[in-house]
Amino acid sequence: MKRKKVAIIFLLGCLLVVTSIYVSNKVIINNAEGKLFNSTENISKNKVGLLLGTVKYLSDGRINLYYQFRLNAAVELYKAEKIDFILVSGDNGSEGYDEPTDFKNDLIESGIPESKIYLDYAGFRTLDSVVRVKEVFGQTSVTIISQQFHNERALYLANHFDIEAIGYNARGVSGKKAMKVQLREYLARVKVFVDILLNVKPKFLGEPVEIK
């Protein structure tokens, strides 16, 4: 009988996890409907494009394609005059690791004026990046730049925090690494709702920064 109870509890736990993943994923996808764009032709203009950070190089020294494709998307959007400024939000939480500055240097190399680039060094998580674009950088309307799966999650957070946001999708990545990223994304989507339920705040806020 004891084994039977353990088995039932285990099965119920698995069912709860699967249901949570399915519902979270469905809600986030539905929220993003009509807010995602793959081309600069039909996307509306916003003053600021929020470029979500990621590491530039993989452990084997190769360029991270998620990084490269996000960089390309931000440049496309700016040169199509669909944004006036690029706010790079990423992690700079340890010595020698600086996502925003890596992006800034490559954006400048790609022809974006330095005066049009702002850096958010405290974008440790997507939630932090989204909340800070409003609370620190004063934007209530923004274009989020990342891969589609990431944009979908960021758009849900933006909606929750009363930010009018659309997403510009960077090119996706395929292969084994992409599969691992997608699996983590399902868990990240569940965590969105846990964070909202627990009223989780960004690690840092700080003084307002005017984008002009």
C-alpha positions in Angstrom: 0.0 0.0 0.0 2.8 2.4 0.8 4.4 1.8 -2.6 1.0 2.4 -4.2 0.6 5.8 -2.4 4.1 6.8 -3.4 3.4 5.9 -7.0 0.1 7.9 -7.0 1.8 10.9 -5.4 4.6 10.7 -8.0 2.2 10.4 -10.9 0.1 13.4 -9.6 3.3 15.4 -9.3 4.3 14.6 -12.8 0.8 15.5 -14.0 1.0 18.9 -12.2 4.4 19.6 -13.8 3.2 18.7 -17.3 0.0 20.7 -16.9 1.9 23.8 -15.5 4.3 23.7 -18.5 1.4 23.3 -21.0 -0.8 26.0 -19.6 2.1 28.5 -19.1 3.3 27.9 -22.6 -0.1 28.3 -24.1 -0.9 31.5 -22.2 2.4 33.1 -23.2 2.0 32.2 -26.9 -1.5 33.5 -27.0 -0.5 36.8 -25.4 2.1 37.3 -28.1 -0.3 36.9 -31.0 -0.2 39.9 -33.3 2.8 41.4 -31.4 5.6 39.6 -33.2 7.3 40.7 -36.4 9.9 39.0 -38.6 10.3 41.8 -41.0 10.9 45.6 -40.7 8.3 46.3 -43.4 5.1 46.1 -41.3 6.4 46.7 -37.8 5.4 50.0 -36.1 8.0 52.4 -34.9 9.1 52.8 -31.2 11.6 55.3 -29.8 13.6 52.5 -28.1 14.5 48.9 -29.0 15.2 46.7 -26.0 18.0 44.3 -27.0 18.1 41.4 -24.6 21.6 40.3 -23.8 23.3 37.0 -24.0 26.9 35.7 -23.9 29.0 36.5 -27.0 31.2 33.4 -27.1 30.4 29.7 -26.4 32.7 27.7 -24.1 34.6 26.3 -27.2 35.4 29.9 -28.3 32.9 30.0 -31.2 30.5 32.9 -31.6 27.1 32.4 -30.0 24.6 32.5 -32.8 21.9 33.7 -30.5 24.1 36.7 -29.9 25.0 37.2 -33.5 21.4 37.0 -34.7 20.2 39.4 -32.1 22.9 41.9 -33.0 21.9 41.6 -36.7 18.2 42.2 -35.8 19.0 45.3 -33.8 21.0 46.8 -36.6 18.3 45.9 -39.2 15.6 47.6 -37.0 17.7 50.8 -36.5 18.8 51.1 -40.1 15.1 50.7 -41.2 14.3 53.7 -38.9 11.9 51.6 -36.8 13.7 52.6 -33.6 15.8 55.7 -32.7 17.8 54.2 -29.8 19.0 50.8 -28.8 19.0 49.9 -25.1 21.1 46.8 -24.5 20.1 45.0 -21.3 22.3 42.2 -20.0 24.4 40.7 -17.3 27.5 42.4 -16.0 27.4 40.7 -12.7 31.0 39.3 -12.5 34.5 40.5 -13.5 35.3 39.9 -17.1 31.7 39.2 -18.1 30.0 42.1 -19.7 27.2 41.4 -22.2 26.1 45.0 -22.7 29.5 46.3 -23.6 30.1 43.4 -26.0 26.9 44.3 -27.8 27.8 48.0 -27.8 31.2 47.5 -29.4 29.7 45.3 -32.1 26.8 47.7 -32.7 29.2 50.6 -33.2 31.3 48.4 -35.6 28.1 47.7 -37.5 27.5 51.4 -38.0 25.2 52.4 -35.1 26.3 55.8 -33.6 27.5 55.5 -30.0 25.1 58.3 -29.0 22.2 56.1 -30.0 23.2 53.2 -27.7 22.3 52.9 -24.0 23.4 50.2 -21.7 21.6 48.5 -18.8 24.2 46.5 -16.8 21.6 45.1 -14.4 19.5 43.1 -16.9 20.4 39.9 -15.0 17.1 38.2 -16.0 14.4 39.0 -18.5 12.1 40.2 -15.7 14.8 42.7 -14.7 15.3 43.9 -18.2 11.6 44.5 -18.8 10.8 46.2 -15.5 13.9 48.4 -15.7 13.1 49.6 -19.2 10.1 51.3 -17.6 11.1 52.1 -14.0 14.7 53.2 -14.8 14.7 54.2 -18.5 11.2 55.7 -18.5 9.8 53.8 -21.5 6.2 52.6 -21.5 6.3 51.6 -25.2 9.2 49.5 -26.6 10.3 47.1 -29.3 11.9 44.0 -27.8 14.6 42.3 -29.8 15.5 38.7 -29.3 14.6 35.2 -30.7 10.9 34.5 -31.0 10.7 32.2 -28.0 12.4 34.8 -25.8 10.3 37.7 -27.2 7.1 35.8 -26.4 8.1 35.5 -22.7 9.3 39.1 -22.5 6.1 40.3 -24.1 4.0 38.6 -21.4 6.1 40.3 -18.7 5.8 43.6 -20.5 2.0 43.2 -20.6 1.9 42.4 -16.9 3.9 45.5 -16.0 1.8 47.8 -18.2 4.3 48.3 -21.0 3.1 48.5 -24.6 5.5 46.2 -26.3 6.0 44.5 -29.6 8.7 42.0 -30.5 11.2 41.9 -33.4 12.3 38.3 -34.0 16.0 37.6 -34.5 16.8 34.6 -36.6 16.4 31.3 -34.7 19.1 28.7 -34.0 18.9 25.0 -34.7 20.8 22.0 -33.5 21.5 20.3 -30.1 22.1 23.6 -28.3 18.8 25.0 -29.5 17.0 21.9 -28.2 18.5 22.5 -24.8 17.6 26.1 -24.8 14.0 25.3 -25.8 13.7 22.8 -22.9 14.9 25.4 -20.5 12.5 27.9 -22.0 9.5 25.7 -21.0 10.7 25.9 -17.4 11.4 29.6 -17.7 7.8 30.1 -18.8 6.5 28.4 -15.7 8.8 30.6 -13.6 7.2 33.7 -15.1 4.0 32.9 -13.3 5.8 31.9 -10.1 7.6 35.2 -10.1 4.4 37.2 -10.7 2.6 35.3 -8.0 5.5 35.9 -5.5 5.8 39.6 -6.7 9.5 39.1 -7.5 11.3 42.4 -8.1 14.5 43.2 -10.1 17.7 42.7 -8.3 18.5 46.5 -8.8 16.6 49.5 -9.9 18.5 52.8 -9.2 18.4 56.3 -10.4 16.3 57.2 -13.6 18.2 57.4 -16.9 16.8 59.7 -19.6 17.1 58.4 -23.2 17.4 61.4 -25.5 
